[in-house]
């Protein structure tokens, strides 16, 4: 697992320095991130101001001119860099707000965690919150001091979640946010929780373990999370029973591809004629790649890193890894299309693509990705859990 660098991360410039002004971006330059834009994010003084910046930087309308998923794919990198910068600033604003309210600064070292697509650096243009907090309690603190630490991070978790919601990131429907006691706590809390999940891997607790496998430190001190990563690796090492219990979660999503390779869109309701690209294509693929990685002792947090390790170790052939990587990169581009099809800025619409509005080449790619997802699911179902730690 590679923990993201934190603080003022140097981010490559993906645009001309003259392509953007603080007031209005050129319509000819979609989804850019320049040093000036980064500085503007870092200078935001309120969640409302940050929301305005997010709306401008992640305006998908210029992408209407791009019809092929292969051409859209590189913009996924920029989208995730923008999300990272905005979220980091959101955390900093939450800390500053608590200072203003008299709660003080963070009393102990801590880290802000990203799970889900944010943890994998694979967010779409419209994204929700999947996050957590972890903090280190020094051994010399007494009970009352420890209680004050817990109380501070309870307040910080609530401030982060409400603030990021104002910015435009709705909380995860599964309550995977740092306002929840499950996803916010001391190092000891996280270690105990991992042990409980691993010892009783029900479907829900297996899901929690898989979420933790995708974690990334986005802001704060990475070293605080290190003991949890070590424990997670220990729990999955030489544990074929636990890995086998994770398979049912991995294969949970059904790919909407019928007999004779016919795509099966929604048949009723608002999304009639559309396909859920997130649950029908993207998640089936990333879940299977993750499981193959875990079963072979690979603890990278992104799908592309996992594929690279599967290739380097010879677990999958180079040709097959190249095929999966090519389709996966295009799939990241495909996930940028839904806001162009619905234009309602609603998170619910963020997963659906209208088949009738796709270019012919993109439709072929989507079907190929579905066939790959089904193939990966069959491979994963037969996978022996061979990792020996």
Secondary structure as UniProt FT lines:
FT   TURN            17..18
FT   TURN            27..28
FT   HELIX           35..42
FT   HELIX           47..57
FT   HELIX           61..65
FT   HELIX           69..100
FT   TURN            101..102
FT   STRAND          110..114
FT   HELIX           116..119
FT   TURN            120..121
FT   STRAND          131..135
FT   TURN            139..140
FT   HELIX           143..167
FT   TURN            173..174
FT   TURN            178..179
FT   HELIX           181..183
FT   STRAND          184..186
FT   HELIX           187..199
FT   HELIX           203..213
FT   STRAND          216..220
FT   HELIX           222..236
FT   TURN            237..238
FT   HELIX           240..250
FT   HELIX           259..261
FT   TURN            270..273
FT   STRAND          274..276
FT   HELIX           278..282
FT   HELIX           283..295
FT   TURN            296..297
FT   HELIX           303..312
FT   TURN            313..314
FT   HELIX           318..334
FT   TURN            335..336
FT   HELIX           338..342
FT   HELIX           347..351
FT   STRAND          352..354
FT   HELIX           355..357
FT   HELIX           360..381
//
